[in-house]
Amino acid sequence: MGHIFFIAPDADSNLDEIAQWTLYWLLEHNLIPDTAIYNCHNLRQALVAIEAPLAIGEAPALVVLDHSTPPKEEVLEFAQKLHNCIPESWIVEIVPREMPLPQIQENSFWISKPVCRADWIAVLEHIFLKAGTPQWSAVKI
């Protein structure tokens, strides 16, 4: 399994809590042996962190991007760049309920704010136990 990145350019994010839920869940399921978890608090930091494993051929297992309210154009562009550059990686976007989403976008996975623990655990089960890769996922948006 690859590395996991939590990206929260907005200070009001609860992504640290979601990262903690993820760590505990991975430990419970013995899925953590060679995984690093990164918490990035701005897009520049995220870009540098993601580039390091990519440079040696290791795509992230999961990238979680928390959009601010209202969504910022630079974060939307960063998300699109991630989708285009690492289609083999899970990219989960946490979005405000009022954020308009494209009708159809392959390999996209959105979850509405606020994220509760039960919903996040369901996401982790889908990603790590059922689907394997975004291309094999049966998720309906």
C-alpha positions in Angstrom: 0.0 0.0 0.0 1.2 3.5 -0.8 1.3 6.6 1.3 -1.7 8.6 2.4 -2.0 12.4 2.1 -4.4 14.7 3.9 -4.5 18.1 2.4 -6.4 20.9 4.1 -5.6 24.4 2.9 -8.4 25.8 5.0 -7.8 26.3 8.7 -11.4 25.4 9.6 -10.9 21.8 8.4 -11.4 18.8 10.7 -9.0 16.8 8.5 -6.7 16.0 11.4 -9.5 14.1 13.1 -10.2 12.2 9.9 -6.5 11.4 9.6 -6.7 10.0 13.2 -9.7 7.9 12.3 -7.9 6.6 9.3 -4.8 5.7 11.3 -6.8 3.8 13.9 -8.7 1.9 11.2 -5.6 1.0 9.3 -4.0 -0.3 12.5 -7.2 -2.4 13.3 -7.0 -4.0 9.8 -3.2 -4.5 9.8 -2.8 -2.3 6.7 -0.1 0.1 7.8 3.3 -1.7 7.6 4.9 0.5 4.9 2.6 3.5 4.8 3.4 7.1 5.7 0.7 9.5 6.5 1.2 13.2 5.6 -0.9 16.1 6.9 -0.4 19.1 4.5 -1.8 22.5 5.4 -1.2 24.2 2.1 -1.1 23.3 -1.5 2.7 24.0 -1.9 3.5 21.6 1.0 1.1 19.0 -0.5 2.8 19.2 -3.9 6.3 18.8 -2.5 5.1 15.9 -0.3 3.4 14.0 -3.1 6.3 14.6 -5.6 8.8 12.7 -3.4 7.2 9.2 -3.6 6.2 9.8 -7.2 9.8 10.5 -8.1 10.7 6.9 -7.1 7.6 5.4 -8.7 5.3 5.1 -5.7 1.8 6.5 -6.3 -0.2 7.5 -3.2 -2.7 5.0 -1.9 -5.0 7.8 -0.9 -5.2 11.6 -1.2 -7.9 13.4 0.8 -8.5 17.0 -0.2 -10.7 19.1 2.0 -12.3 22.0 0.1 -12.9 25.3 1.9 -16.3 26.9 2.1 -16.7 28.5 -0.4 -14.4 26.4 -2.6 -11.3 28.2 -4.0 -10.4 28.1 -7.6 -6.8 27.2 -6.9 -7.9 24.1 -4.8 -10.3 23.1 -7.6 -7.4 23.3 -10.1 -5.1 21.4 -7.8 -7.7 18.6 -7.5 -8.1 18.4 -11.2 -4.3 18.2 -11.6 -4.2 15.3 -9.1 -6.9 13.4 -11.0 -5.1 13.9 -14.3 -1.6 13.0 -12.9 -2.3 10.0 -10.6 -5.4 8.2 -11.9 -4.2 5.0 -10.1 -4.6 6.7 -6.7 -7.7 7.3 -4.7 -8.5 11.0 -4.5 -11.3 11.7 -2.1 -12.6 15.3 -2.0 -14.4 16.6 1.0 -16.8 19.2 -0.3 -19.3 21.7 1.2 -22.9 20.6 0.6 -23.6 23.6 -1.5 -20.6 23.0 -3.9 -21.8 22.3 -7.4 -20.3 19.1 -8.7 -19.8 18.0 -12.3 -22.5 15.6 -13.5 -20.1 12.8 -14.5 -16.4 12.7 -13.8 -14.7 9.3 -13.9 -12.6 8.2 -10.9 -14.0 11.0 -8.7 -15.1 10.4 -5.1 -16.8 13.2 -3.1 -18.1 13.2 0.4 -20.1 16.1 1.9 -19.1 18.1 4.9 -19.4 17.5 7.8 -17.9 14.1 7.7 -18.9 11.8 10.5 -16.8 8.8 11.7 -19.3 6.1 10.5 -19.3 7.6 6.9 -15.5 7.9 6.8 -15.1 4.3 8.0 -17.5 3.2 5.1 -15.2 5.1 2.7 -12.1 3.4 4.0 -13.8 0.0 3.8 -14.7 0.6 0.2 -11.3 1.9 -0.8 -9.0 -0.5 1.0 -11.1 -3.7 1.3 -13.6 -3.7 -1.6 -12.4 -1.8 -4.6 -8.6 -1.9 -4.7 -8.2 0.9 -7.2 -10.4 3.8 -8.4 -10.7 2.1 -11.8 -12.2 -1.0 -10.3 -14.6 0.8 -8.0 -18.3 0.4 -8.3 -19.0 3.8 -6.7 -21.9 5.7 -8.1 -21.8 9.4 -7.8 
